[in-house]
Amino acid sequence: MRGIETPITKIRRQVFTEVARVAFESENINDDIEAIPYKITPGDTPLFRDSIYRERAIAAERVRLAMGLSLRPENKPVHVTSGLSASNISDKYYEPPLMQVIPSACDMCEHNVYEVTNQCHGCVAHPCIEVCPKGAISMVNGKSFIDRDKCIKCGKCKAICPYDAIAKKMRPCASACGVNAIESDEHGRAVINHDKCVSCGQCMVSCPFGAIADKSQIFQLIQAIKKGDEVVAAVAPAIIGQFGKDVRLWKIKAALLDLGFKEVYEVALGADIGAITEAHHYADKVKSGELPFLLTSCCPSWSMLAKRTLPDMVDTVSNALTPMVATARSIKQKRPNSRVVFVGPCASKKLEASRRSVRSDVDFVITFEELAAMFEAKGIDFATYDKEVPVHDATGAGRGYAVATGVASAIEQCINEYYPDVDVYIEHAEGLSDCQKILLMAKAGKKDGCLIEGMACPGGCVAGAGTNIPVAQGAQAVKKFVKDSSVKLPPKDLEEIELP
């Protein structure tokens, strides 16, 4: 479903927009928040569900998550605005867990189940019966029938059916989860095992019922802006193209300033810092034999997976700060009273920012999707918006971090420039399943001497759960941004990197 605008994406955008509009404009916040579900699902006729009341109940849960609040209990009457007084402030951070399944929205999809469809012809050969190793298939009323109690889900029946009459039913969210964190409750509804979840958000964007959502800080961020805090935006390089094909960073910066941000910086600056650090780290540690290999550190879901998979080899994960944190710390050094907002494509950055070691540096995290809602709430339409403010904070190498292979490419270029006699061996994985495989291979000693880049989202950051455009379109925009950059590589000395 990625890259197409569905009713789910429209509903999400509408919820964020209405919450942002209330935060910016309302003088009676409680009543206006309670009214949002009725704006989302107007009238008496349900648009997508079996009843208008269920639609409104789901919309209400979306509103709560968009305000950073927890879901309401299913067995108690609780107002949409319950707990609002504690969240109607400018410095509240959402409480874990970040990713939530809205029970009333889940369709209780079956997972990894084989079923005979009406395409079955009841053929004489019935090869499905012949190949089943457990005798789980028989003929019932002239058609093949699978006994699920006997079925071992080997798939041989599906593979051999000449009519493709046997379907493998998969739960979309579980199929998208590379760490098997999607489980089922006693009713068959999806639940997230937060001990396994790394908050990449791929389940959220894969659910065709929109039953999974993450918590947002959009409401609290707007409170900080309205209060007059020195709110500064740090924008990820994947932002290029997210608000229109010809909308360049200069126009986005101008629009952010019009929203009330005091300044705007490129997170690609922090990526430059990371590329320098990891280039030195590879040359010093891997080539000397001190470390068997080096894992990049910029993707928090990848880093979390790596530390879980290789608990005895955590030092192989680069100690370089992620671009978000490196940029935020640079901002705080230059503007000690500022409140830094990371604007990016990624759900897991919200989780990263909640860690104690990061909280003092990153005050808010919002996605491109949430930012689009803020622009809409304030009437900023990039089709007609014509302001621009220049920004030149980073190099092409740092900006390339937004696409798969871009991180390793930036580090490789830096190594080639700083250490021309050092050979670099690159390995790359994208998507958590493939990331898991390459980590296990590294653990087995099959990737020694390598620089290994991992990206939780297939395609890299441009495929993050909070993006607005198709992955290929985002990748193309970023690659052009890199190509057009006037400075290609950062200097060897970290001390030469600073905010303008």
C-alpha positions as CSV (number, residue, x, y, z in Angstrom):
1,M,0.0,0.0,0.0
2,R,3.0,2.3,0.2
3,G,3.0,5.2,-2.1
4,I,-0.8,5.4,-2.7
5,E,-3.2,7.6,-0.9
6,T,-5.9,5.4,0.8
7,P,-8.7,6.2,3.1
8,I,-6.4,5.2,6.0
9,T,-3.8,7.8,5.0
10,K,-6.5,10.4,4.6
11,I,-8.0,9.6,8.0
12,R,-4.6,9.8,9.7
13,R,-3.9,13.2,8.1
14,Q,-7.3,14.5,9.1
15,V,-6.8,13.4,12.7
16,F,-3.4,15.1,12.9
17,T,-4.7,18.2,11.2
18,E,-7.7,18.6,13.5
19,V,-5.5,18.1,16.6
20,A,-3.0,20.6,15.3
21,R,-5.8,23.1,14.5
22,V,-7.2,22.8,18.0
23,A,-3.7,23.2,19.5
24,F,-3.1,26.3,17.4
25,E,-6.5,28.0,17.6
26,S,-8.9,26.6,20.2
27,E,-10.1,28.5,23.3
28,N,-12.1,25.6,24.5
29,I,-9.8,22.7,24.0
30,N,-11.8,20.0,25.8
31,D,-14.9,20.5,23.8
32,D,-13.1,20.9,20.5
33,I,-11.1,17.7,21.1
34,E,-14.3,15.7,22.0
35,A,-15.8,17.0,18.7
36,I,-13.0,15.7,16.4
37,P,-14.3,12.1,16.1
38,Y,-17.6,13.6,14.8
39,K,-15.6,15.6,12.2
40,I,-13.8,12.5,11.1
41,T,-17.0,10.5,10.8
42,P,-19.9,12.9,10.1
43,G,-23.5,12.0,9.6
44,D,-25.3,8.8,10.5
45,T,-24.0,6.4,7.9
46,P,-20.7,4.6,8.4
47,L,-18.2,4.9,5.6
48,F,-15.9,2.0,6.3
49,R,-17.1,0.0,9.3
50,D,-20.3,-1.9,10.4
51,S,-21.5,1.1,12.5
52,I,-21.0,4.8,12.8
53,Y,-20.4,4.3,16.6
54,R,-17.5,1.9,15.9
55,E,-16.0,4.4,13.4
56,R,-16.2,7.2,16.0
57,A,-14.8,5.0,18.7
58,I,-11.8,4.2,16.5
59,A,-11.4,7.9,15.5
60,A,-11.4,8.8,19.2
61,E,-8.6,6.4,19.9
62,R,-6.6,7.9,17.0
63,V,-7.2,11.4,18.5
64,R,-5.8,10.2,21.9
65,L,-2.7,8.7,20.3
66,A,-2.2,11.9,18.2
67,M,-2.1,13.8,21.5
68,G,0.4,11.4,23.1
69,L,-2.3,9.9,25.3
70,S,-2.8,6.1,26.0
71,L,-5.7,4.2,24.6
72,R,-8.8,4.0,26.7
73,P,-9.8,0.8,28.5
74,E,-12.4,-1.2,26.6
75,N,-14.5,-2.0,29.7
76,K,-14.9,1.5,31.2
77,P,-16.5,4.7,30.1
78,V,-13.6,7.2,29.6
79,H,-13.8,10.6,27.8
80,V,-11.6,11.2,24.8
81,T,-10.1,14.1,26.8
82,S,-9.4,12.0,29.9
83,G,-5.8,12.9,31.0
84,L,-5.7,15.9,28.8
85,S,-4.8,18.3,31.6
86,A,-1.5,16.5,32.0
87,S,-0.8,16.7,28.3
88,N,-1.9,20.2,27.6
89,I,1.6,21.5,28.3
90,S,4.7,22.2,26.3
91,D,7.1,19.7,27.8
92,K,5.3,16.4,28.3
93,Y,6.8,13.4,26.5
94,Y,4.5,10.5,25.6
95,E,4.6,7.4,27.7
96,P,5.6,4.1,26.3
97,P,4.7,1.9,24.5
98,L,5.1,4.0,21.4
99,M,3.3,1.6,18.9
100,Q,-0.3,0.7,19.8
101,V,-2.9,-1.6,18.3
102,I,-6.4,-0.1,18.5
103,P,-8.4,-3.2,19.4
104,S,-11.7,-2.0,17.9
105,A,-10.0,-1.3,14.6
106,C,-8.3,-4.7,14.2
107,D,-10.0,-7.1,11.8
108,M,-8.6,-10.2,13.6
109,C,-6.8,-11.3,10.4
110,E,-5.7,-15.0,10.3
111,H,-1.9,-15.5,10.0
112,N,0.0,-18.3,8.2
113,V,-3.1,-20.3,7.4
114,Y,-3.8,-22.3,4.2
115,E,-7.3,-22.3,2.8
116,V,-9.0,-23.8,-0.3
117,T,-10.7,-21.1,-2.3
118,N,-13.6,-21.3,-4.7
119,Q,-11.1,-21.7,-7.6
120,C,-10.9,-25.4,-6.7
121,H,-12.2,-27.5,-9.6
122,G,-12.3,-30.8,-7.6
123,C,-10.0,-32.3,-10.2
124,V,-9.5,-36.0,-10.6
125,A,-5.7,-35.8,-10.1
126,H,-6.1,-33.9,-6.7
127,P,-2.3,-33.4,-6.5
128,C,-2.8,-31.4,-3.3
129,I,-4.0,-34.6,-1.5
130,E,-1.1,-36.6,-2.9
131,V,1.7,-34.3,-1.7
132,C,0.3,-33.5,1.7
133,P,2.7,-35.2,4.2
134,K,0.2,-35.3,7.0
135,G,-3.0,-36.4,5.3
136,A,-4.6,-33.0,6.1
137,I,-6.4,-32.7,2.8
138,S,-9.5,-34.6,1.8
139,M,-12.4,-34.2,-0.7
140,V,-15.5,-32.7,0.9
141,N,-18.6,-32.1,-1.3
142,G,-16.4,-32.4,-4.5
143,K,-13.8,-29.9,-3.4
144,S,-10.5,-30.1,-1.5
145,F,-10.7,-29.3,2.2
146,I,-7.8,-28.7,4.6
147,D,-8.0,-29.9,8.2
148,R,-6.2,-27.2,10.1
149,D,-5.6,-29.4,13.1
150,K,-3.4,-31.7,10.9
151,C,-1.9,-29.1,8.6
152,I,1.8,-28.3,9.3
153,K,1.7,-25.3,6.9
154,C,4.4,-26.6,4.6
155,G,2.8,-25.1,1.5
156,K,3.3,-28.1,-0.7
157,C,-0.4,-28.1,-1.6
158,K,-0.4,-24.5,-2.7
159,A,2.7,-25.0,-4.7
160,I,1.3,-27.9,-6.7
161,C,-2.3,-26.8,-7.3
162,P,-2.8,-26.3,-11.1
163,Y,-5.5,-23.8,-10.5
164,D,-3.8,-21.8,-7.8
165,A,-6.8,-22.5,-5.7
166,I,-5.1,-22.7,-2.3
167,A,-4.4,-19.4,-0.6
168,K,-1.9,-18.7,2.1
169,K,-3.6,-16.2,4.5
170,M,-1.1,-13.8,6.1
171,R,-1.7,-11.0,8.6
172,P,-0.3,-8.0,6.9
173,C,1.2,-6.4,10.0
174,A,2.9,-9.7,11.0
175,S,4.2,-10.2,7.5
176,A,5.8,-6.7,7.6
177,C,7.4,-7.2,11.0
178,G,10.9,-8.4,10.7
179,V,11.3,-9.3,14.3
180,N,8.1,-11.4,14.8
181,A,6.7,-8.9,17.4
182,I,3.1,-9.2,16.2
183,E,1.1,-11.8,18.2
184,S,-2.6,-12.4,18.9
185,D,-4.8,-11.9,22.0
186,E,-7.5,-14.3,23.1
187,H,-9.9,-12.8,20.6
188,G,-7.5,-13.2,17.7
189,R,-6.7,-9.4,17.5
190,A,-3.2,-8.3,16.9
191,V,-1.0,-7.3,19.8
192,I,2.5,-6.1,19.9
193,N,5.2,-7.9,21.9
194,H,7.1,-4.8,23.1
195,D,10.0,-6.9,24.3
196,K,10.6,-7.8,20.6
197,C,9.4,-4.6,18.9
198,V,12.0,-2.1,17.7
199,S,9.4,0.5,16.7
200,C,10.3,0.7,13.0
201,G,6.6,1.3,12.2
202,Q,6.4,-1.1,9.2
203,C,3.4,-2.9,10.8
204,M,1.6,0.5,11.1
205,V,1.9,1.3,7.4
206,S,1.1,-2.2,6.3
207,C,-2.2,-2.7,8.2
208,P,-5.1,-2.1,5.7
209,F,-7.5,-1.3,8.5
210,G,-5.3,1.3,10.1
211,A,-5.4,-0.5,13.4
212,I,-1.9,0.3,14.4
213,A,-0.7,3.8,15.3
214,D,2.1,5.5,17.1
215,K,1.9,8.3,19.7
216,S,2.6,11.8,18.7
217,Q,3.9,15.0,20.3
218,I,2.3,17.3,17.8
219,F,0.0,18.8,20.4
220,Q,2.7,19.5,22.9
221,L,5.0,20.9,20.3
222,I,2.4,23.5,19.2
223,Q,2.0,24.4,22.9
224,A,5.7,25.1,23.1
225,I,5.6,27.3,19.9
226,K,2.6,29.2,21.2
227,K,4.3,29.8,24.6
228,G,7.2,31.5,22.8
229,D,9.9,28.9,23.5
230,E,13.0,29.0,21.3
231,V,11.8,26.0,19.3
232,V,14.4,24.9,16.6
233,A,13.8,22.4,13.9
234,A,16.4,19.8,12.8
235,V,15.2,18.4,9.5
236,A,16.3,15.0,8.2
237,P,17.6,14.8,4.7
238,A,14.7,12.6,3.6
239,I,12.5,15.7,3.8
240,I,13.4,16.5,0.2
241,G,10.4,15.9,-2.1
242,Q,8.1,15.1,0.8
243,F,6.0,18.3,0.3
244,G,6.0,18.4,-3.5
245,K,8.2,17.5,-6.4
246,D,9.7,21.0,-6.8
247,V,9.6,22.0,-3.1
248,R,13.2,22.4,-2.1
249,L,14.7,22.8,1.4
250,W,14.8,26.6,1.2
251,K,11.0,26.7,0.9
252,I,10.4,24.2,3.6
253,K,12.6,26.3,5.9
254,A,10.6,29.4,5.2
255,A,7.4,27.6,6.0
256,L,8.8,26.2,9.2
257,L,9.7,29.7,10.3
258,D,6.2,30.8,9.5
259,L,4.9,28.0,11.7
260,G,6.7,29.6,14.6
261,F,10.1,27.8,14.6
262,K,13.0,30.1,15.5
263,E,15.5,28.4,13.3
264,V,16.0,25.4,11.0
265,Y,19.1,23.2,10.6
266,E,19.9,20.2,8.5
267,V,20.3,16.8,10.3
268,A,22.7,16.0,7.5
269,L,25.2,18.0,9.5
270,G,25.0,15.3,12.1
271,A,25.3,12.7,9.4
272,D,28.6,14.3,8.3
273,I,29.8,14.1,11.9
274,G,28.8,10.4,11.9
275,A,30.5,9.7,8.6
276,I,33.8,11.2,9.8
277,T,33.6,9.3,13.1
278,E,32.8,6.0,11.6
279,A,35.5,6.4,8.9
280,H,38.1,6.9,11.6
281,H,36.5,4.1,13.6
282,Y,36.7,1.6,10.7
283,A,40.3,2.5,9.9
284,D,41.5,2.4,13.5
285,K,39.5,-0.5,14.9
286,V,38.6,-2.9,12.1
287,K,41.8,-2.6,10.0
288,S,43.9,-3.1,13.1
289,G,42.0,-6.2,14.0
290,E,40.7,-4.8,17.3
291,L,37.1,-5.3,16.0
292,P,36.0,-8.0,13.6
293,F,33.6,-5.7,11.8
294,L,31.8,-2.4,12.2
295,L,28.1,-1.8,12.3
296,T,26.7,1.6,11.4
297,S,24.7,3.3,14.2
298,C,22.3,5.8,12.5
299,C,19.2,3.6,12.4
300,P,17.9,3.1,15.9
301,S,15.8,0.0,15.1
302,W,18.9,-1.6,13.4
303,S,21.1,-0.7,16.4
304,M,18.6,-2.1,18.8
305,L,18.3,-5.3,16.8
306,A,22.1,-5.6,16.6
307,K,22.5,-5.3,20.3
308,R,19.9,-7.9,20.9
309,T,21.3,-10.3,18.3
310,L,24.9,-9.8,19.3
311,P,24.8,-9.1,23.1
312,D,28.4,-10.2,23.5
313,M,29.6,-8.0,20.6
314,V,27.9,-4.7,21.3
315,D,31.2,-2.8,20.7
316,T,30.9,-3.7,17.0
317,V,28.0,-1.1,16.8
318,S,29.7,2.2,16.1
319,N,29.9,4.6,19.0
320,A,29.2,7.5,16.7
321,L,26.2,9.6,17.7
322,T,23.2,9.2,15.4
323,P,22.7,12.2,13.0
324,M,19.7,13.3,15.1
325,V,21.6,13.4,18.3
326,A,24.8,14.8,16.9
327,T,22.8,17.6,15.3
328,A,20.8,18.3,18.4
329,R,23.9,18.5,20.6
330,S,25.4,20.9,18.1
331,I,22.3,23.1,18.3
332,K,22.2,23.0,22.1
333,Q,25.9,24.1,22.2
334,K,25.1,27.0,19.9
335,R,21.7,27.8,21.4
336,P,21.6,26.5,24.9
337,N,18.1,27.7,25.6
338,S,16.6,26.1,22.5
339,R,14.1,23.2,22.3
340,V,15.1,20.9,19.5
341,V,12.5,19.2,17.3
342,F,13.7,16.4,15.1
343,V,11.6,16.4,11.9
344,G,12.0,13.1,10.1
345,P,10.5,10.1,8.4
346,C,11.0,7.7,11.2
347,A,8.8,6.2,14.0
348,S,11.8,4.7,15.8
349,K,13.4,8.1,16.3
350,K,10.6,8.8,18.7
351,L,11.7,5.8,20.7
352,E,15.4,6.9,20.5
353,A,14.6,10.3,21.7
354,S,12.8,8.9,24.8
355,R,16.0,7.4,26.1
356,R,17.5,9.1,29.1
357,S,20.8,9.7,27.4
358,V,19.1,11.6,24.5
359,R,16.2,13.4,26.3
360,S,18.3,16.5,27.2
361,D,19.2,16.9,23.5
362,V,16.0,16.1,21.6
363,D,12.9,17.7,23.0
364,F,10.3,16.6,20.3
365,V,10.1,14.3,17.4
366,I,7.6,14.6,14.6
367,T,7.3,12.9,11.3
368,F,6.8,14.4,7.8
369,E,3.2,13.2,8.0
370,E,2.6,15.1,11.2
371,L,4.4,18.2,9.9
372,A,2.2,18.2,6.8
373,A,-0.8,18.3,9.1
374,M,0.7,21.3,10.9
375,F,1.1,23.1,7.6
376,E,-2.4,22.3,6.6
377,A,-3.8,23.5,9.9
378,K,-2.0,26.9,9.4
379,G,-3.1,27.2,5.8
380,I,0.3,26.7,4.3
381,D,-0.1,25.2,0.8
382,F,3.1,24.6,-1.1
383,A,1.3,24.8,-4.4
384,T,1.0,28.5,-3.9
385,Y,3.6,29.2,-1.1
386,D,6.5,31.2,-2.6
387,K,8.8,32.1,0.3
388,E,12.3,30.8,0.5
389,V,15.1,31.1,3.1
390,P,18.6,29.7,2.3
391,V,20.1,26.8,4.2
392,H,23.6,25.3,3.7
393,D,24.5,23.2,6.7
394,A,25.8,19.9,5.2
395,T,27.6,18.0,2.4
396,G,26.3,15.6,-0.2
397,A,27.7,12.7,1.8
398,G,25.6,13.5,4.9
399,R,22.5,14.2,2.8
400,G,22.9,10.8,1.2
401,Y,22.2,9.1,4.5
402,A,18.5,9.2,3.7
403,V,18.6,6.3,1.1
404,A,19.6,2.7,1.4
405,T,23.4,2.3,0.9
406,G,23.8,6.0,1.4
407,V,25.3,5.6,4.9
408,A,28.0,3.1,3.8
409,S,28.7,5.1,0.7
410,A,29.4,8.3,2.7
411,I,31.7,6.5,5.1
412,E,33.5,4.7,2.2
413,Q,34.1,8.0,0.5
414,C,35.4,9.5,3.7
415,I,37.8,6.5,4.2
416,N,39.0,6.7,0.6
417,E,39.7,10.4,1.1
418,Y,41.2,10.3,4.6
419,Y,43.0,6.9,4.4
420,P,43.7,6.2,0.7
421,D,45.7,3.1,1.5
422,V,42.8,1.4,3.4
423,D,40.6,-0.9,1.5
424,V,36.9,-0.8,2.5
425,Y,34.6,-3.9,2.4
426,I,30.9,-2.9,2.4
427,E,28.0,-5.1,3.3
428,H,24.4,-3.8,3.3
429,A,21.0,-5.0,4.6
430,E,17.6,-3.4,4.5
431,G,14.4,-4.6,6.1
432,L,14.7,-6.2,9.6
433,S,14.5,-9.8,8.3
434,D,17.6,-9.3,6.1
435,C,19.2,-7.3,8.9
436,Q,18.8,-10.3,11.2
437,K,20.3,-12.6,8.6
438,I,23.4,-10.5,8.1
439,L,23.9,-10.1,11.8
440,L,23.9,-13.8,12.3
441,M,26.4,-14.2,9.5
442,A,28.6,-11.6,11.1
443,K,28.3,-13.4,14.4
444,A,29.4,-16.6,12.7
445,G,32.6,-14.9,11.4
446,K,31.5,-14.6,7.8
447,K,31.6,-10.8,7.6
448,D,35.0,-10.1,9.2
449,G,36.7,-6.9,8.0
450,C,33.4,-5.4,6.8
451,L,31.6,-2.2,7.3
452,I,28.0,-3.3,7.6
453,E,25.1,-0.8,7.0
454,G,21.7,-1.8,8.3
455,M,18.4,-0.1,7.6
456,A,15.2,-1.3,9.3
457,C,13.0,0.1,6.5
458,P,13.4,-1.4,3.0
459,G,14.7,1.5,0.9
460,G,16.2,3.4,3.8
461,C,14.9,6.4,5.6
462,V,12.9,7.5,2.6
463,A,10.8,4.4,3.3
464,G,10.1,5.4,6.9
465,A,6.6,5.1,8.4
466,G,6.2,8.8,8.6
467,T,6.8,9.7,5.0
468,N,4.3,11.3,2.6
469,I,5.4,10.1,-0.9
470,P,6.3,6.8,-2.6
471,V,9.7,5.3,-1.7
472,A,11.1,5.5,-5.2
473,Q,10.1,9.1,-5.6
474,G,11.7,10.0,-2.2
475,A,14.9,8.2,-3.1
476,Q,15.1,10.0,-6.5
477,A,14.6,13.4,-4.8
478,V,17.3,12.7,-2.3
479,K,19.8,11.5,-4.9
480,K,19.3,14.7,-6.9
481,F,19.8,16.7,-3.6
482,V,23.1,14.9,-3.1
483,K,24.2,15.4,-6.7
484,D,23.4,19.1,-6.5
485,S,25.2,19.7,-3.2
486,S,28.1,22.2,-3.6
487,V,30.3,20.4,-1.1
488,K,30.6,16.6,-1.5
489,L,32.5,15.4,1.5
490,P,33.1,16.7,5.1
491,P,36.6,17.5,6.3
492,K,38.7,14.9,8.1
493,D,38.8,16.9,11.4
494,L,35.6,16.9,13.4
495,E,36.5,20.3,14.9
496,E,36.0,21.9,11.5
497,I,32.3,20.9,11.6
498,E,30.0,23.5,13.1
499,L,26.6,25.1,12.6
500,P,26.6,28.3,10.6
